[in-house]
Amino acid sequence: AAGVIQSPRHLIKEKRETATLKCYPIPRHDTVYWYQQGPGQDPQFLISFYEKMQSDKGSIPDRFSAQQFSDYHSELNMSSLELGDSALYFCASSPTGGSTDTQYFGPGTRLTVL
Amino acid sequence: AQTVTQSQPEMSVQEAETVTLSCTYDTSESDYYLFWYKQPPSRQMILVIRQEAYKQQNATENRFSVNFQKAAKSFSLKISDSQLGDAAMYFCAYVNYNSNSGYALNFGKGTSLLVTP
């Protein structure tokens, strides 16, 4: 079965640079969630999209923005990167934006900020 | 706000034995969903099992089962016949609609499970 695809899998950036993470949800899933997992931490919700519209926001810094496109893929844009942004960034998708739907996670993008 | 507590940072089990991971949560809602996710060294988040709060029957998936005690707000995971491949970080998660975070998962801090031969 098709899974959530994230690219790139690894990314190394310098402080104050910009990064773009991409997520391709499971086919026919219209809801995307972004989570950030710091070293030794549990995943923290950043932002979600349902039917190409921003649905909810969590602890996402103002330096970050995201969108969902017409083909339902999503991109997380991160500017003015800081050392503390080094983390594993997960994208998860679900069939609809309701709580009854399980979220399926991608493999994550490991971002390292030097 | 909902909170999820996993009181066991680390657990150890011998191969073929049974282990139970604990999870408690705090909510005033009556309708919600609970999950266990497994994160092996590859860091992939893998769904293990889910439980709907309105269902009294405990969920089971092969060697994995839960003990869901709604009144006690407890949701423990039992792994039977443990295998080396079960070694991972296990996260308990709660979801219910929240005006701030929608249907985002609310995770516990995780329990690291070590499986010894």
Contacts between the chains, C-beta under 8 A, distances in Angstrom:
chain1	res1	chain2	res2	distance
A	33	B	104	6.2
A	33	B	105	7.6
A	35	B	104	8.0
A	35	B	105	7.6
A	37	B	43	8.0
A	41	B	109	7.9
A	42	B	91	6.0
A	42	B	107	4.0
A	42	B	108	6.5
A	42	B	109	5.5
A	42	B	110	5.7
A	43	B	45	7.2
A	43	B	91	7.6
A	43	B	105	7.3
A	43	B	107	5.6
A	44	B	107	8.0
A	45	B	101	5.4
A	45	B	104	3.7
A	45	B	105	6.9
A	45	B	106	7.8
A	48	B	102	5.8
A	48	B	103	7.5
A	48	B	104	6.3
A	55	B	102	5.4
A	56	B	98	8.0
A	56	B	100	7.0
A	56	B	101	5.3
A	56	B	102	3.3
A	56	B	103	7.6
A	56	B	104	6.4
A	57	B	100	7.7
A	57	B	101	7.7
A	58	B	100	7.5
A	58	B	101	5.1
A	58	B	104	5.9
A	88	B	43	5.8
A	90	B	45	6.2
A	92	B	45	7.6
A	92	B	105	7.8
A	94	B	103	7.9
A	97	B	102	7.2
A	97	B	103	6.2
A	98	B	103	6.6
A	99	B	32	7.2
A	99	B	33	5.6
A	99	B	95	5.1
A	99	B	96	5.9
A	99	B	97	5.9
A	99	B	103	4.8
A	100	B	33	7.0
A	100	B	52	7.6
A	101	B	103	7.9
A	102	B	35	7.2
A	102	B	47	6.0
A	102	B	50	5.9
A	103	B	105	6.2
A	104	B	47	6.9
A	105	B	37	7.6
A	105	B	44	7.0
A	105	B	45	3.8
A	105	B	46	7.6
A	105	B	47	8.0
A	107	B	42	7.7
A	107	B	43	7.7
A	107	B	44	5.4
A	108	B	43	5.8
A	108	B	44	7.2
A	108	B	45	7.7
A	110	B	43	7.7
